[in-house]
Amino acid sequence: IIEGITESLPISSTGRLLIAEHWLGHRSDLFNIAIQSGAILAVVLIYWRRLWDLLTGINKPENLDYVLKLALAFGITVVGGLVAKKLGLELPDTVAPVAWALIVGGLVIFAVEWRASSWSESVRVTWAVAVAVGLAQVVAAVFPGTSRSAATIFAAMLLGLTSRAAAADFAFILGIPTMFAASAYELLKMRGNPQAFANEAWGDLAVGFVVSAIVAFIAVKWLLRYIQTHKFTAFAWYRIALGAGLLIFVP
């Protein structure tokens, strides 16, 4: 449920899962991969018609342009992510870094919303937006608590894609290959550890996958309706309050 709610909302699923493990106990990496995949599957179901139109209408200039920009953002994410892994540029999933990332992210949301309010609404995905969103995904991977959806949506808005709906669409569609690739990468790393598969509670994993997918479907549908008439500032207040609470109350 936690993964399904937070994977696509700009509030950081990593932070929420970290909190959950403090009270509910640690889960395996395979379990976390499964529930993450469930949440992304929900996004595929929501955007299936858009994805189908892009694939079948790739000969249309506007569709080809959109796909190429998605490919650029994804390529930057892959290369940047691998470089970050090689350099060890990843903070530990401990409370303090996540809490500070939540707070800083909340302040960034306020700043981006204030800046975007002075611009006319734009739905055009530029090459600069694609580059910024790709880099934002790398930042989100390096800094737990940043939130991939928050980083990508607000990077897009800051670079001129001021339509919240258009920014969310680009971020969510890009998240499909990104998160499935990340899950596949983690699974490949586990090939040399058959014990991890042998010891897995497959019933729990199946329940987690299904529940995550259902809850994520509801959460994303709600968010897409919400941003039609609301700003993201409520999420900024939530992030700051949660981050401060973690610093004060969680050792």
N, C-alpha and C positions, 0 to 999 in steps of 0.2 A: 504494500500500500504506500509506504514512504517513497520508494523508488518511482512508482507510477505517478504520484503527485508531483514530485520534485524534478524529475528528469528534464521536463520541458518548460517548467516554470523558472523564472530568473532568480531562483533562491538557493541553488546549489544542492544537488542530490548527494554529493560527496559529504557535505557537512551534515546533512540529515542522517545518512547511513552511519557516520561516525558517532553521532549522538545515540542512535538506536543501538549500536553495538555496546555502548556503555551500560545500557539497561537490559537489553535482550540477548546479549551474548554474541560472540564472533561467528560469522558465517564464512564458508569456504569461498575461495576466489571463483570457483566454478559456479557456485550459487549466485554470486554477484554478477557474473557474466550473463547468466540466464535471465535474471530479473531486468538487467539493462537491455538485453535483446528483446524482452517482452515489451518494454516501454517503447523501443524504437519500432517494433512491429506495429504498434498502435499508430504511430505517425505514418507509416506506410499505408495503413488502411484508410486513414483520413485523407491522405494526399494521392490516393491511387489514381484518380481520374487525371489529376495534374501531371503525374508521372507518366501515365499512358499517353497523354497528349504530347508531352515532350518527346517521348520515344518514337511515336508514330508520325509526329509532325516535325521531325528533326530537319527536314528539308526547308521548312519555313525559316526565314532569316531571324525572326524574333525568338523562335525556339532554339535555334542553333546558337545564337548569341547568349541566351540564358544558360544553356548546357555548357558552353565553353567557359563561362564565368564560374559556374559550379565546379568544373574540372580544375580551373586555376586555383580556386580556394581550397579544394580538396588536395591538390598537389602540394600547395604550400603547407598544409596541415601535415601531410605525410612526411615531407622532407624535414620540416621544422620539428616535428615530434621525434623522428629518428635521431636528429642532431641533439636534441635535448636529452634523449635517453643516453646517447653516447657520452655526453658531457656530464651526466648525472644531475641535470638541472631539474630536480623534482623535490619539492618540499615533502616532509613526512606527513602522513595523515594523522597528525596530532591536533589537539584542540586549539592551541594558540594561533598557528598559521591559518587554520580554517576560520577562526573567529575574526581575525584581522582582515582576511579576504572578504568576508561577509560585510564588514563595516565599510571598508574601502569601496567595495562594489556598490553599496547603497549610496554612498556619496557621489560616485560616478553616475549612477542613474539620475540623481537630482540634477547634476550638471548637464547631462545630455538632454534631459527633458526641457530644462530651461533654455538651452541653446536651440533645440529643435523648434520650440514654440515661436521663435522669432523668424523662422524660415517658412516659406510656402511648402505645402505638402508635395513630396515627390515620390513616385513609384518606380523610378528608373534605377536599375542596378548597373552601376558603372564598373569599369575595371578597377578603379581605386577601391570601391566597396568590396569587390571580390578579394583583392589583396588584403584589405584590412580584416575581413571576416576570417580568412585563412589564418592570419597571424593571431587573431583573437582566440581561435581554437587551440593554438599552441600554448598561449598564455594560460588558458583555462586548464590545459593538461598539466602544466607545470605547477600551478598554484591551486591546490585543493581548496574548495570553498568559493572559487571565483564564479562558477556556474558557466557551463558551455553555452547554454541558451542566452544567458545575460550578456556574456562577452560578445557573442556574435550579433545579437540583435542591436546592441548599443554601439558597437563598432560600425555597423551598417548605417544606423541613424546619424552618427557623428560625421560620417563621410558623405552625407547628403541623401540617403534613402530615408527620408523623414516620415514616410507612411509607416506607421507601426505595423499594420497588417502586412505590407510588402516586405518589411524587414524580417518579421516573424516567419513569413513563408520561405524566404531565402535561407534563413537560419535553420528552419526545421527540415527542409528538403536536403540541404547540405549535411545535416546531422545523420541522415539515413546511411549513406555510404561511410561516413566518418565513424559512426558508432559500431556498425557491423564490422568494419575493418579493424577497429580497436579490439572488438570481441574476438575476431578470428586470430589476431596477433597474440592475444593472451592465451587462447586455446593452443596455438602452436607452441608456445613456451611451455605448456604443460605436458607436451607429448612425452618428454623424458621422465615424467613422474606418474606412472600408471597407478600408483598407490592413491593419488588424489581422486582418480575416477572410482577406484575400488571402494574407497571409504565414503563416497558421496551418498547422502540421503536423497535418493532420486524422487521419492514421493514429495518431499519438501520442495525440491527443486522445481518439480512440475507445477505444484500449487503456486509457488512464488512467481513462476513465469506467467501463468494464466492470470493471476490476480494483478500483477504489474501491468500486463497488457490492457486489461479491462479498465483499471483505474487511470492509466495514462491516456487512454482514449477519451475518457470523460474529462480529464484535466485539460488536455489540449483543446478539445472542443469548447470547453468553458473559456479558456484563455483567448481563443480566437474571437469569440463573441465579446468578451470583456474589453479588449483593446479597440473595438470599434467605437466605443464611447468613453473610454477611460484612459488616463495616462498610466505609466508604470510606477508612479510615486508611492503607491501603497506597498509595493514590493520593496522599495527602498527603505521605508520605515521599518518593515518587518525584518529585513536583513540587519539593519543597524541594531535593532532591539535584541535580536537573537545573538548577534555577535557579541554585544556587550554582556548579555546574560551568560554566554559561554565563558567569557573571560572572568566573570565574577564568581560563578557558581560551580564550574566544572574544573577539577584539578588537572 
